[in-house]
């Protein structure tokens, strides 16, 4: 819903960040926050769990699935509809509909990074990681979700995605995490029992 509503402001936000970039120090902090949503950064945090909290090691397969798996799920969605990234579509006076391309773009000419804006896989990954870490460490919820918000904002500020792409990415990540962490998850029962033995 938020993704659909934000289509109204997508190009205005792109225009804002082209003309009024963030101040230097803030811009550096925002840019560095991408590490929370990047595959290598996620792996680093999962290694921290492995080395510093042996009691949570049995939950690592699900942590990997809800974080990196969410990013892969979002990347799979990019196969359905092409959308230009903000850095590739600089004409902000055109209707927002001009940012969308062909259905199933891998079959045609609109294939490549410039046409893979929808949805944000970084946002899906970081919200999957935040939900997974919250599942393991509930007391850290403000830290985890603040990092997710900052990383998602970075995708907008650095012209990698439109606002709606970020919301749709967050939606994919939350749905993916729900499937694997709900009361009766899509997860083999014997693995759940193995987790609980730890």
C-alpha positions in Angstrom: 0.0 0.0 0.0 2.8 2.4 1.0 4.6 1.6 -2.3 1.5 2.5 -4.3 0.8 5.7 -2.4 4.5 6.9 -2.7 4.3 6.8 -6.5 2.9 10.3 -6.2 6.1 11.6 -4.7 8.7 9.4 -6.4 10.0 11.9 -8.9 9.7 14.8 -6.5 12.0 13.0 -4.1 14.5 12.2 -6.9 14.5 15.9 -7.9 15.1 16.9 -4.2 18.1 14.7 -3.8 19.5 15.9 -7.1 19.3 19.6 -6.2 19.7 19.4 -2.4 22.2 16.7 -1.5 22.8 15.8 2.1 25.5 17.7 4.1 29.0 16.0 3.9 29.1 14.2 7.3 25.5 13.0 7.1 26.0 11.9 3.5 28.9 9.7 4.6 27.0 8.1 7.5 24.0 7.4 5.2 26.3 5.9 2.5 28.1 3.7 5.0 24.8 2.4 6.3 24.5 0.3 3.1 26.7 -2.3 4.8 23.7 -3.5 6.8 21.9 -4.4 3.5 24.8 -5.7 1.5 25.6 -9.4 1.3 29.1 -9.2 2.7 27.8 -6.9 5.5 25.0 -9.4 6.4 27.5 -12.2 6.4 29.7 -10.3 8.8 26.8 -9.8 11.3 25.9 -13.5 11.0 29.5 -14.4 11.8 29.3 -12.2 14.9 26.3 -14.3 16.0 28.2 -17.5 15.3 31.4 -16.5 17.2 30.0 -14.5 20.1 26.7 -16.3 20.9 27.0 -20.1 20.6 23.5 -20.5 22.1 22.1 -18.9 18.9 24.1 -20.9 16.4 21.3 -23.4 15.8 19.2 -20.5 14.5 21.7 -19.4 11.9 20.1 -21.3 9.0 16.9 -19.4 9.5 18.8 -16.1 10.0 20.5 -16.7 6.7 17.2 -17.6 5.0 15.3 -14.5 6.3 18.0 -12.1 5.4 19.9 -13.2 2.3 16.8 -15.2 1.1 14.7 -12.0 1.3 17.2 -10.3 -1.0 17.1 -13.1 -3.5 13.3 -13.1 -3.4 13.3 -9.3 -4.2 15.8 -9.9 -7.0 13.5 -12.5 -8.5 10.7 -9.9 -8.6 12.9 -7.8 -10.9 12.4 -10.5 -13.5 8.7 -9.5 -13.7 8.7 -5.8 -14.5 11.4 -3.4 -15.6 11.8 0.0 -13.9 14.5 2.6 -14.4 16.6 3.6 -11.5 16.6 7.3 -10.5 20.2 7.7 -11.8 19.1 6.3 -15.2 15.8 8.3 -15.4 16.8 11.9 -14.8 13.8 13.6 -16.4 11.7 14.3 -13.3 9.2 16.4 -15.2 7.8 13.3 -17.0 5.0 11.2 -15.5 6.1 8.5 -13.1 4.7 6.0 -15.5 7.6 6.6 -17.8 10.0 5.0 -15.2 8.3 1.7 -15.8 9.4 -0.5 -18.7 8.4 -3.9 -20.2 7.0 -7.0 -18.5 9.5 -9.8 -18.2 12.4 -7.6 -19.2 14.9 -10.4 -19.4 13.2 -11.4 -22.7 13.9 -8.0 -24.3 16.2 -5.0 -24.4 15.4 -3.6 -21.0 17.8 -5.8 -19.0 20.6 -4.6 -16.9 21.2 -2.6 -13.7 19.6 0.6 -15.0 16.3 -1.2 -15.4 16.3 -3.2 -12.1 14.9 -0.7 -9.7 11.8 -2.6 -8.6 11.8 -3.7 -5.8 14.8 -2.7 -3.7 16.7 -6.0 -2.8 18.8 -4.1 -0.3 15.7 -3.0 1.6 14.3 -6.6 1.5 17.6 -7.9 2.8 18.0 -5.4 5.6 14.5 -5.8 6.9 14.9 -9.6 6.8 18.1 -9.2 8.8 16.4 -6.9 11.3 13.5 -9.2 11.8 15.8 -12.2 12.2 18.0 -10.4 14.7 14.9 -9.3 16.6 13.7 -12.9 16.7 17.0 -13.8 18.4 17.6 -10.7 20.4 14.3 -8.9 21.2 15.9 -6.2 23.3 17.8 -4.9 20.3 14.7 -4.1 18.3 15.3 -0.3 18.2 18.9 -0.8 17.0 18.0 -3.3 14.3 15.1 -1.5 12.9 16.9 1.9 13.0 19.7 0.4 11.0 17.1 -1.0 8.5 15.5 2.4 8.2 18.8 4.1 7.6 19.9 1.6 5.0 16.6 1.9 3.2 16.9 5.7 3.2 20.4 5.3 1.7 18.9 3.6 -1.3 16.8 6.8 -2.0 19.5 9.4 -1.1 22.1 7.7 -3.3 19.7 7.6 -6.3 19.7 3.8 -6.4 15.9 3.4 -5.9 12.6 5.4 -5.9 10.7 5.7 -2.6 8.1 3.2 -3.8 10.8 0.6 -4.7 12.1 0.8 -1.2 8.6 0.3 0.3 8.0 -2.7 -2.0 11.3 -4.1 -1.1 10.5 -3.8 2.6 7.2 -5.5 1.9 8.9 -8.4 0.2 11.4 -8.7 3.0 8.7 -8.7 5.7 6.6 -11.2 3.9 9.6 -13.5 3.4 10.6 -13.2 7.1 7.0 -14.0 8.1 7.0 -17.2 6.1 10.0 -18.5 7.9 9.5 -17.2 11.4 5.8 -17.4 12.0 4.3 -19.9 14.5 4.1 -22.7 11.9 6.9 -21.6 9.5 7.8 -23.0 6.1 10.6 -24.9 7.7 11.2 -28.6 8.2 9.8 -29.7 11.6 13.0 -31.7 12.4 15.1 -28.6 11.9 12.8 -26.7 14.3 13.3 -29.5 16.9 17.1 -29.3 16.3 17.0 -25.6 16.9 15.2 -26.1 20.2 17.7 -28.6 21.5 20.3 -25.8 21.6 
